[in-house]
């Protein structure tokens, strides 16, 4: 199943992660599973793999935040 089908079925959400100081510069686009509470996909610009620093941020900062607040951000 493609991400668009999971999104339509409300199984996942798409997030655009950016730095607060640079809101016009995208870091990554990620797909978050509402069922499993994990990142399904995470890509940088032009579908490139994100740097280790960005992956660390996504997994250690953003994901715990999302898991704590998903009811507020996924409604």
mmCIF file as gemmi writes it, N, C-alpha and C atoms, coordinates in Angstrom:
data_model
loop_
_atom_site.group_PDB
_atom_site.id
_atom_site.type_symbol
_atom_site.label_atom_id
_atom_site.label_alt_id
_atom_site.label_comp_id
_atom_site.label_asym_id
_atom_site.label_entity_id
_atom_site.label_seq_id
_atom_site.pdbx_PDB_ins_code
_atom_site.Cartn_x
_atom_site.Cartn_y
_atom_site.Cartn_z
_atom_site.occupancy
_atom_site.B_iso_or_equiv
_atom_site.pdbx_formal_charge
_atom_site.auth_seq_id
_atom_site.auth_asym_id
_atom_site.pdbx_PDB_model_num
ATOM 1 N N . UNK Axp A 1 ? 0.841 -1.171 0 1 0 ? 1 A 1
ATOM 2 C CA . UNK Axp A 1 ? 0 0 0 1 0 ? 1 A 1
ATOM 3 C C . UNK Axp A 1 ? 0.893 1.244 0 1 0 ? 1 A 1
ATOM 4 N N . UNK Axp A 2 ? 0.55 2.213 -0.79 1 0 ? 2 A 1
ATOM 5 C CA . UNK Axp A 2 ? 1.319 3.444 -0.885 1 0 ? 2 A 1
ATOM 6 C C . UNK Axp A 2 ? 0.953 4.404 0.235 1 0 ? 2 A 1
ATOM 7 N N . UNK Axp A 3 ? 1.85 5.371 0.475 1 0 ? 3 A 1
ATOM 8 C CA . UNK Axp A 3 ? 1.618 6.316 1.561 1 0 ? 3 A 1
ATOM 9 C C . UNK Axp A 3 ? 0.329 7.098 1.376 1 0 ? 3 A 1
ATOM 10 N N . UNK Axp A 4 ? -0.03 7.419 0.131 1 0 ? 4 A 1
ATOM 11 C CA . UNK Axp A 4 ? -1.259 8.18 -0.088 1 0 ? 4 A 1
ATOM 12 C C . UNK Axp A 4 ? -2.487 7.37 0.302 1 0 ? 4 A 1
ATOM 13 N N . UNK Axp A 5 ? -2.462 6.077 0.078 1 0 ? 5 A 1
ATOM 14 C CA . UNK Axp A 5 ? -3.585 5.222 0.475 1 0 ? 5 A 1
ATOM 15 C C . UNK Axp A 5 ? -3.658 5.097 1.994 1 0 ? 5 A 1
ATOM 16 N N . UNK Axp A 6 ? -2.497 4.981 2.657 1 0 ? 6 A 1
ATOM 17 C CA . UNK Axp A 6 ? -2.5 4.922 4.119 1 0 ? 6 A 1
ATOM 18 C C . UNK Axp A 6 ? -3.007 6.239 4.701 1 0 ? 6 A 1
ATOM 19 N N . UNK Axp A 7 ? -2.656 7.34 4.062 1 0 ? 7 A 1
ATOM 20 C CA . UNK Axp A 7 ? -3.105 8.654 4.521 1 0 ? 7 A 1
ATOM 21 C C . UNK Axp A 7 ? -4.621 8.771 4.384 1 0 ? 7 A 1
ATOM 22 N N . UNK Axp A 8 ? -5.153 8.393 3.246 1 0 ? 8 A 1
ATOM 23 C CA . UNK Axp A 8 ? -6.596 8.465 3.002 1 0 ? 8 A 1
ATOM 24 C C . UNK Axp A 8 ? -7.357 7.589 3.997 1 0 ? 8 A 1
ATOM 25 N N . UNK Axp A 9 ? -6.805 6.431 4.304 1 0 ? 9 A 1
ATOM 26 C CA . UNK Axp A 9 ? -7.443 5.514 5.269 1 0 ? 9 A 1
ATOM 27 C C . UNK Axp A 9 ? -7.199 5.927 6.715 1 0 ? 9 A 1
ATOM 28 N N . UNK Axp A 10 ? -6.556 7.064 6.905 1 0 ? 10 A 1
ATOM 29 C CA . UNK Axp A 10 ? -6.239 7.602 8.227 1 0 ? 10 A 1
ATOM 30 C C . UNK Axp A 10 ? -5.396 6.646 9.055 1 0 ? 10 A 1
ATOM 31 N N . UNK Axp A 11 ? -4.473 5.952 8.389 1 0 ? 11 A 1
ATOM 32 C CA . UNK Axp A 11 ? -3.532 5.07 9.066 1 0 ? 11 A 1
ATOM 33 C C . UNK Axp A 11 ? -2.201 5.76 9.316 1 0 ? 11 A 1
ATOM 34 N N . UNK Axp A 12 ? -1.948 6.832 8.584 1 0 ? 12 A 1
ATOM 35 C CA . UNK Axp A 12 ? -0.695 7.554 8.762 1 0 ? 12 A 1
ATOM 36 C C . UNK Axp A 12 ? -0.909 9.04 8.486 1 0 ? 12 A 1
ATOM 37 N N . UNK Axp A 13 ? 0.093 9.808 8.864 1 0 ? 13 A 1
ATOM 38 C CA . UNK Axp A 13 ? 0.111 11.251 8.623 1 0 ? 13 A 1
ATOM 39 C C . UNK Axp A 13 ? 1.448 11.612 8.003 1 0 ? 13 A 1
ATOM 40 N N . UNK Axp A 14 ? 1.452 12.678 7.222 1 0 ? 14 A 1
ATOM 41 C CA . UNK Axp A 14 ? 2.658 13.19 6.601 1 0 ? 14 A 1
ATOM 42 C C . UNK Axp A 14 ? 3.046 14.477 7.33 1 0 ? 14 A 1
ATOM 43 N N . UNK Axp A 15 ? 4.311 14.587 7.705 1 0 ? 15 A 1
ATOM 44 C CA . UNK Axp A 15 ? 4.815 15.765 8.397 1 0 ? 15 A 1
ATOM 45 C C . UNK Axp A 15 ? 6.006 16.327 7.632 1 0 ? 15 A 1
ATOM 46 N N . UNK Axp A 16 ? 6.096 17.641 7.625 1 0 ? 16 A 1
ATOM 47 C CA . UNK Axp A 16 ? 7.214 18.359 7.023 1 0 ? 16 A 1
ATOM 48 C C . UNK Axp A 16 ? 8.009 18.975 8.166 1 0 ? 16 A 1
ATOM 49 N N . UNK Axp A 17 ? 9.175 18.442 8.412 1 0 ? 17 A 1
ATOM 50 C CA . UNK Axp A 17 ? 9.989 18.878 9.546 1 0 ? 17 A 1
ATOM 51 C C . UNK Axp A 17 ? 10.912 20.006 9.088 1 0 ? 17 A 1
ATOM 52 N N . UNK Axp A 18 ? 10.888 21.101 9.855 1 0 ? 18 A 1
ATOM 53 C CA . UNK Axp A 18 ? 11.69 22.289 9.543 1 0 ? 18 A 1
ATOM 54 C C . UNK Axp A 18 ? 12.28 22.846 10.832 1 0 ? 18 A 1
ATOM 55 N N . UNK Axp A 19 ? 13.327 23.611 10.7 1 0 ? 19 A 1
ATOM 56 C CA . UNK Axp A 19 ? 13.898 24.29 11.86 1 0 ? 19 A 1
ATOM 57 C C . UNK Axp A 19 ? 13.049 25.514 12.167 1 0 ? 19 A 1
ATOM 58 N N . UNK Axp A 20 ? 12.859 25.765 13.431 1 0 ? 20 A 1
ATOM 59 C CA . UNK Axp A 20 ? 12.081 26.927 13.851 1 0 ? 20 A 1
ATOM 60 C C . UNK Axp A 20 ? 12.703 28.222 13.334 1 0 ? 20 A 1
ATOM 61 N N . UNK Axp A 21 ? 14.049 28.256 13.308 1 0 ? 21 A 1
ATOM 62 C CA . UNK Axp A 21 ? 14.76 29.458 12.87 1 0 ? 21 A 1
ATOM 63 C C . UNK Axp A 21 ? 14.732 29.634 11.345 1 0 ? 21 A 1
ATOM 64 N N . UNK Axp A 22 ? 14.435 28.562 10.622 1 0 ? 22 A 1
ATOM 65 C CA . UNK Axp A 22 ? 14.406 28.608 9.153 1 0 ? 22 A 1
ATOM 66 C C . UNK Axp A 22 ? 13.143 27.916 8.644 1 0 ? 22 A 1
ATOM 67 N N . UNK Axp A 23 ? 11.98 28.509 8.886 1 0 ? 23 A 1
ATOM 68 C CA . UNK Axp A 23 ? 10.721 27.833 8.549 1 0 ? 23 A 1
ATOM 69 C C . UNK Axp A 23 ? 10.495 27.621 7.053 1 0 ? 23 A 1
ATOM 70 N N . UNK Axp A 24 ? 11.235 28.305 6.209 1 0 ? 24 A 1
ATOM 71 C CA . UNK Axp A 24 ? 11.062 28.134 4.766 1 0 ? 24 A 1
ATOM 72 C C . UNK Axp A 24 ? 11.987 27.071 4.171 1 0 ? 24 A 1
ATOM 73 N N . UNK Axp A 25 ? 12.866 26.518 5.001 1 0 ? 25 A 1
ATOM 74 C CA . UNK Axp A 25 ? 13.818 25.521 4.525 1 0 ? 25 A 1
ATOM 75 C C . UNK Axp A 25 ? 13.442 24.146 5.064 1 0 ? 25 A 1
ATOM 76 N N . UNK Axp A 26 ? 12.952 23.254 4.204 1 0 ? 26 A 1
ATOM 77 C CA . UNK Axp A 26 ? 12.571 21.921 4.686 1 0 ? 26 A 1
ATOM 78 C C . UNK Axp A 26 ? 13.789 21.075 5.038 1 0 ? 26 A 1
ATOM 79 N N . UNK Axp A 27 ? 13.673 20.304 6.115 1 0 ? 27 A 1
ATOM 80 C CA . UNK Axp A 27 ? 14.707 19.333 6.477 1 0 ? 27 A 1
ATOM 81 C C . UNK Axp A 27 ? 14.348 17.967 5.905 1 0 ? 27 A 1
ATOM 82 N N . UNK Axp A 28 ? 13.173 17.476 6.311 1 0 ? 28 A 1
ATOM 83 C CA . UNK Axp A 28 ? 12.702 16.169 5.835 1 0 ? 28 A 1
ATOM 84 C C . UNK Axp A 28 ? 11.181 16.164 5.747 1 0 ? 28 A 1
ATOM 85 N N . UNK Axp A 29 ? 10.705 15.237 4.965 1 0 ? 29 A 1
ATOM 86 C CA . UNK Axp A 29 ? 9.286 14.899 4.93 1 0 ? 29 A 1
ATOM 87 C C . UNK Axp A 29 ? 9.195 13.487 5.463 1 0 ? 29 A 1
ATOM 88 N N . UNK Axp A 30 ? 8.27 13.259 6.39 1 0 ? 30 A 1
ATOM 89 C CA . UNK Axp A 30 ? 8.175 11.914 6.947 1 0 ? 30 A 1
ATOM 90 C C . UNK Axp A 30 ? 6.734 11.452 7.017 1 0 ? 30 A 1
ATOM 91 N N . UNK Axp A 31 ? 6.59 10.144 6.995 1 0 ? 31 A 1
ATOM 92 C CA . UNK Axp A 31 ? 5.29 9.504 7.168 1 0 ? 31 A 1
ATOM 93 C C . UNK Axp A 31 ? 5.299 8.841 8.537 1 0 ? 31 A 1
ATOM 94 N N . UNK Axp A 32 ? 4.283 9.138 9.332 1 0 ? 32 A 1
ATOM 95 C CA . UNK Axp A 32 ? 4.16 8.644 10.7 1 0 ? 32 A 1
ATOM 96 C C . UNK Axp A 32 ? 2.967 7.707 10.795 1 0 ? 32 A 1
ATOM 97 N N . UNK Axp A 33 ? 3.181 6.505 11.328 1 0 ? 33 A 1
ATOM 98 C CA . UNK Axp A 33 ? 2.115 5.525 11.498 1 0 ? 33 A 1
ATOM 99 C C . UNK Axp A 33 ? 1.297 5.84 12.741 1 0 ? 33 A 1
ATOM 100 N N . UNK Axp A 34 ? 0.002 6.048 12.558 1 0 ? 34 A 1
ATOM 101 C CA . UNK Axp A 34 ? -0.881 6.293 13.701 1 0 ? 34 A 1
ATOM 102 C C . UNK Axp A 34 ? -1.112 5.023 14.504 1 0 ? 34 A 1
ATOM 103 N N . UNK Axp A 35 ? -1.011 3.895 13.869 1 0 ? 35 A 1
ATOM 104 C CA . UNK Axp A 35 ? -1.229 2.614 14.537 1 0 ? 35 A 1
ATOM 105 C C . UNK Axp A 35 ? -0.006 2.183 15.353 1 0 ? 35 A 1
ATOM 106 N N . UNK Axp A 36 ? 1.175 2.267 14.743 1 0 ? 36 A 1
ATOM 107 C CA . UNK Axp A 36 ? 2.39 1.76 15.384 1 0 ? 36 A 1
ATOM 108 C C . UNK Axp A 36 ? 3.218 2.832 16.077 1 0 ? 36 A 1
ATOM 109 N N . UNK Axp A 37 ? 2.827 4.089 15.889 1 0 ? 37 A 1
ATOM 110 C CA . UNK Axp A 37 ? 3.528 5.221 16.519 1 0 ? 37 A 1
ATOM 111 C C . UNK Axp A 37 ? 5.01 5.226 16.169 1 0 ? 37 A 1
ATOM 112 N N . UNK Axp A 38 ? 5.295 5.071 14.874 1 0 ? 38 A 1
ATOM 113 C CA . UNK Axp A 38 ? 6.686 5.103 14.433 1 0 ? 38 A 1
ATOM 114 C C . UNK Axp A 38 ? 6.772 5.775 13.067 1 0 ? 38 A 1
ATOM 115 N N . UNK Axp A 39 ? 7.984 6.144 12.701 1 0 ? 39 A 1
ATOM 116 C CA . UNK Axp A 39 ? 8.234 6.756 11.403 1 0 ? 39 A 1
ATOM 117 C C . UNK Axp A 39 ? 8.323 5.641 10.366 1 0 ? 39 A 1
ATOM 118 N N . UNK Axp A 40 ? 7.495 5.737 9.329 1 0 ? 40 A 1
ATOM 119 C CA . UNK Axp A 40 ? 7.497 4.736 8.265 1 0 ? 40 A 1
ATOM 120 C C . UNK Axp A 40 ? 8.469 5.112 7.151 1 0 ? 40 A 1
ATOM 121 N N . UNK Axp A 41 ? 8.552 6.394 6.848 1 0 ? 41 A 1
ATOM 122 C CA . UNK Axp A 41 ? 9.437 6.896 5.804 1 0 ? 41 A 1
ATOM 123 C C . UNK Axp A 41 ? 9.978 8.246 6.233 1 0 ? 41 A 1
ATOM 124 N N . UNK Axp A 42 ? 11.2 8.533 5.808 1 0 ? 42 A 1
ATOM 125 C CA . UNK Axp A 42 ? 11.801 9.823 6.114 1 0 ? 42 A 1
ATOM 126 C C . UNK Axp A 42 ? 12.786 10.151 5.007 1 0 ? 42 A 1
ATOM 127 N N . UNK Axp A 43 ? 12.497 11.23 4.269 1 0 ? 43 A 1
ATOM 128 C CA . UNK Axp A 43 ? 13.331 11.613 3.141 1 0 ? 43 A 1
ATOM 129 C C . UNK Axp A 43 ? 13.642 13.094 3.166 1 0 ? 43 A 1
ATOM 130 N N . UNK Axp A 44 ? 14.838 13.416 2.709 1 0 ? 44 A 1
ATOM 131 C CA . UNK Axp A 44 ? 15.255 14.797 2.557 1 0 ? 44 A 1
ATOM 132 C C . UNK Axp A 44 ? 14.9 15.302 1.172 1 0 ? 44 A 1
ATOM 133 N N . UNK Axp A 45 ? 15.509 16.409 0.824 1 0 ? 45 A 1
ATOM 134 C CA . UNK Axp A 45 ? 15.257 17.041 -0.466 1 0 ? 45 A 1
ATOM 135 C C . UNK Axp A 45 ? 15.589 16.08 -1.611 1 0 ? 45 A 1
ATOM 136 N N . UNK Axp A 46 ? 14.727 16.07 -2.613 1 0 ? 46 A 1
ATOM 137 C CA . UNK Axp A 46 ? 14.889 15.214 -3.805 1 0 ? 46 A 1
ATOM 138 C C . UNK Axp A 46 ? 14.955 13.73 -3.444 1 0 ? 46 A 1
ATOM 139 N N . UNK Axp A 47 ? 14.215 13.325 -2.424 1 0 ? 47 A 1
ATOM 140 C CA . UNK Axp A 47 ? 14.148 11.93 -1.98 1 0 ? 47 A 1
ATOM 141 C C . UNK Axp A 47 ? 15.494 11.353 -1.549 1 0 ? 47 A 1
ATOM 142 N N . UNK Axp A 48 ? 16.389 12.207 -1.061 1 0 ? 48 A 1
ATOM 143 C CA . UNK Axp A 48 ? 17.669 11.74 -0.55 1 0 ? 48 A 1
ATOM 144 C C . UNK Axp A 48 ? 17.542 11.321 0.904 1 0 ? 48 A 1
ATOM 145 N N . UNK Axp A 49 ? 18.402 10.406 1.307 1 0 ? 49 A 1
ATOM 146 C CA . UNK Axp A 49 ? 18.452 9.989 2.702 1 0 ? 49 A 1
ATOM 147 C C . UNK Axp A 49 ? 18.929 11.168 3.544 1 0 ? 49 A 1
ATOM 148 N N . UNK Axp A 50 ? 18.268 11.436 4.668 1 0 ? 50 A 1
ATOM 149 C CA . UNK Axp A 50 ? 18.687 12.542 5.536 1 0 ? 50 A 1
ATOM 150 C C . UNK Axp A 50 ? 20.046 12.253 6.184 1 0 ? 50 A 1
ATOM 151 N N . UNK Axp A 51 ? 20.707 13.305 6.617 1 0 ? 51 A 1
ATOM 152 C CA . UNK Axp A 51 ? 21.983 13.152 7.323 1 0 ? 51 A 1
ATOM 153 C C . UNK Axp A 51 ? 21.749 12.451 8.659 1 0 ? 51 A 1
ATOM 154 N N . UNK Axp A 52 ? 22.814 11.941 9.233 1 0 ? 52 A 1
ATOM 155 C CA . UNK Axp A 52 ? 22.732 11.276 10.538 1 0 ? 52 A 1
ATOM 156 C C . UNK Axp A 52 ? 22.246 12.235 11.621 1 0 ? 52 A 1
ATOM 157 N N . UNK Axp A 53 ? 22.646 13.502 11.545 1 0 ? 53 A 1
ATOM 158 C CA . UNK Axp A 53 ? 22.193 14.499 12.528 1 0 ? 53 A 1
ATOM 159 C C . UNK Axp A 53 ? 20.679 14.68 12.46 1 0 ? 53 A 1
ATOM 160 N N . UNK Axp A 54 ? 20.151 14.759 11.261 1 0 ? 54 A 1
ATOM 161 C CA . UNK Axp A 54 ? 18.705 14.938 11.1 1 0 ? 54 A 1
ATOM 162 C C . UNK Axp A 54 ? 17.962 13.683 11.524 1 0 ? 54 A 1
ATOM 163 N N . UNK Axp A 55 ? 18.465 12.51 11.165 1 0 ? 55 A 1
ATOM 164 C CA . UNK Axp A 55 ? 17.826 11.261 11.598 1 0 ? 55 A 1
ATOM 165 C C . UNK Axp A 55 ? 17.837 11.141 13.117 1 0 ? 55 A 1
ATOM 166 N N . UNK Axp A 56 ? 18.931 11.562 13.727 1 0 ? 56 A 1
ATOM 167 C CA . UNK Axp A 56 ? 19.007 11.55 15.19 1 0 ? 56 A 1
ATOM 168 C C . UNK Axp A 56 ? 17.926 12.461 15.775 1 0 ? 56 A 1
ATOM 169 N N . UNK Axp A 57 ? 17.782 13.662 15.233 1 0 ? 57 A 1
ATOM 170 C CA . UNK Axp A 57 ? 16.75 14.585 15.695 1 0 ? 57 A 1
ATOM 171 C C . UNK Axp A 57 ? 15.352 13.982 15.523 1 0 ? 57 A 1
ATOM 172 N N . UNK Axp A 58 ? 15.081 13.415 14.354 1 0 ? 58 A 1
ATOM 173 C CA . UNK Axp A 58 ? 13.762 12.824 14.083 1 0 ? 58 A 1
ATOM 174 C C . UNK Axp A 58 ? 13.462 11.724 15.091 1 0 ? 58 A 1
ATOM 175 N N . UNK Axp A 59 ? 14.414 10.843 15.336 1 0 ? 59 A 1
ATOM 176 C CA . UNK Axp A 59 ? 14.178 9.688 16.201 1 0 ? 59 A 1
ATOM 177 C C . UNK Axp A 59 ? 14.251 9.992 17.688 1 0 ? 59 A 1
ATOM 178 N N . UNK Axp A 60 ? 15.091 10.914 18.08 1 0 ? 60 A 1
ATOM 179 C CA . UNK Axp A 60 ? 15.3 11.178 19.511 1 0 ? 60 A 1
ATOM 180 C C . UNK Axp A 60 ? 14.543 12.385 20.045 1 0 ? 60 A 1
ATOM 181 N N . UNK Axp A 61 ? 14.155 13.307 19.173 1 0 ? 61 A 1
ATOM 182 C CA . UNK Axp A 61 ? 13.447 14.51 19.625 1 0 ? 61 A 1
ATOM 183 C C . UNK Axp A 61 ? 12.023 14.541 19.075 1 0 ? 61 A 1
ATOM 184 N N . UNK Axp A 62 ? 11.892 14.508 17.742 1 0 ? 62 A 1
ATOM 185 C CA . UNK Axp A 62 ? 10.573 14.652 17.141 1 0 ? 62 A 1
ATOM 186 C C . UNK Axp A 62 ? 9.658 13.474 17.451 1 0 ? 62 A 1
ATOM 187 N N . UNK Axp A 63 ? 10.133 12.241 17.287 1 0 ? 63 A 1
ATOM 188 C CA . UNK Axp A 63 ? 9.283 11.06 17.488 1 0 ? 63 A 1
ATOM 189 C C . UNK Axp A 63 ? 8.749 10.961 18.916 1 0 ? 63 A 1
ATOM 190 N N . UNK Axp A 64 ? 9.574 11.124 19.951 1 0 ? 64 A 1
ATOM 191 C CA . UNK Axp A 64 ? 9.003 11.118 21.309 1 0 ? 64 A 1
ATOM 192 C C . UNK Axp A 64 ? 7.961 12.217 21.511 1 0 ? 64 A 1
ATOM 193 N N . UNK Axp A 65 ? 8.225 13.402 20.938 1 0 ? 65 A 1
ATOM 194 C CA . UNK Axp A 65 ? 7.242 14.484 21.026 1 0 ? 65 A 1
ATOM 195 C C . UNK Axp A 65 ? 5.943 14.082 20.33 1 0 ? 65 A 1
ATOM 196 N N . UNK Axp A 66 ? 6.044 13.545 19.13 1 0 ? 66 A 1
ATOM 197 C CA . UNK Axp A 66 ? 4.854 13.123 18.392 1 0 ? 66 A 1
ATOM 198 C C . UNK Axp A 66 ? 4.08 12.066 19.151 1 0 ? 66 A 1
ATOM 199 N N . UNK Axp A 67 ? 4.783 11.108 19.715 1 0 ? 67 A 1
ATOM 200 C CA . UNK Axp A 67 ? 4.102 10.039 20.449 1 0 ? 67 A 1
ATOM 201 C C . UNK Axp A 67 ? 3.386 10.557 21.7 1 0 ? 67 A 1
ATOM 202 N N . UNK Axp A 68 ? 3.914 11.615 22.307 1 0 ? 68 A 1
ATOM 203 C CA . UNK Axp A 68 ? 3.245 12.197 23.469 1 0 ? 68 A 1
ATOM 204 C C . UNK Axp A 68 ? 2.037 13.024 23.09 1 0 ? 68 A 1
ATOM 205 N N . UNK Axp A 69 ? 2.067 13.644 21.93 1 0 ? 69 A 1
ATOM 206 C CA . UNK Axp A 69 ? 1.041 14.621 21.572 1 0 ? 69 A 1
ATOM 207 C C . UNK Axp A 69 ? 0.219 14.252 20.36 1 0 ? 69 A 1
ATOM 208 N N . UNK Axp A 70 ? 0.289 13.017 19.889 1 0 ? 70 A 1
ATOM 209 C CA . UNK Axp A 70 ? -0.333 12.646 18.618 1 0 ? 70 A 1
ATOM 210 C C . UNK Axp A 70 ? -1.838 12.916 18.594 1 0 ? 70 A 1
ATOM 211 N N . UNK Axp A 71 ? -2.497 12.809 19.681 1 0 ? 71 A 1
ATOM 212 C CA . UNK Axp A 71 ? -3.94 13.079 19.681 1 0 ? 71 A 1
ATOM 213 C C . UNK Axp A 71 ? -4.234 14.534 19.318 1 0 ? 71 A 1
ATOM 214 N N . UNK Axp A 72 ? -3.341 15.415 19.662 1 0 ? 72 A 1
ATOM 215 C CA . UNK Axp A 72 ? -3.517 16.836 19.35 1 0 ? 72 A 1
ATOM 216 C C . UNK Axp A 72 ? -3.123 17.155 17.914 1 0 ? 72 A 1
ATOM 217 N N . UNK Axp A 73 ? -2.059 16.507 17.409 1 0 ? 73 A 1
ATOM 218 C CA . UNK Axp A 73 ? -1.553 16.87 16.086 1 0 ? 73 A 1
ATOM 219 C C . UNK Axp A 73 ? -2.117 16.017 14.95 1 0 ? 73 A 1
ATOM 220 N N . UNK Axp A 74 ? -2.819 14.94 15.259 1 0 ? 74 A 1
ATOM 221 C CA . UNK Axp A 74 ? -3.33 14.057 14.205 1 0 ? 74 A 1
ATOM 222 C C . UNK Axp A 74 ? -4.841 14.127 14.047 1 0 ? 74 A 1
ATOM 223 N N . UNK Axp A 75 ? -5.47 15.035 14.729 1 0 ? 75 A 1
ATOM 224 C CA . UNK Axp A 75 ? -6.928 15.134 14.623 1 0 ? 75 A 1
ATOM 225 C C . UNK Axp A 75 ? -7.304 15.82 13.342 1 0 ? 75 A 1
